[in-house]
Amino acid sequence: MKTTQKLTYSGVLIALGVVTGSLFYIPVGTAKAFPIQHLINVVSAVLLGPAWAVGSAFCISLLRNIMGTGSLLAFPGSMIGALLAGLLFKKTHQMIYALAGEVIGTGILGALLSYPIAKVLLGIDKGAFFFIAPFMLSTLAGSIIAYAMLKTLSYTSLLKVPHGKA
């Protein structure tokens, strides 16, 4: 895929993430469960690769924070999940591994890295494992939807991923 096409896809996914950020989220304590972000992470990891997925996740988090619809916890959660999803898909070329990368990257690693941000920058003193449950709930929902969507698209000419490689 050409750079111009990647930039266009990335721009559309970023716009989708920013717009839906204020519409579809589930407040879970101090965090916001945002399944659309995880859907975008998996889709961009598969379509664009790890660097573009991380860049898109960063832009969505930054714009949502500037607009007041996001939190600082979006940065580690979304970016680590996007990176791991992209790297695993790049290595295996199987969508299920992109899904696993997003779930592990966001649900576990991103949640654990959110603890110091919450404590130092936000003044929220919860346990180190506090964010795992809400992050895991959010990433599972979004990742499963993304997988179903990508799997369906793989049977058409719109997505150039062999359907035998779920």
Order of alpha helices (4+ residues) and beta strands (2+ residues): alpha-beta-beta-alpha-alpha-alpha-alpha-alpha-alpha
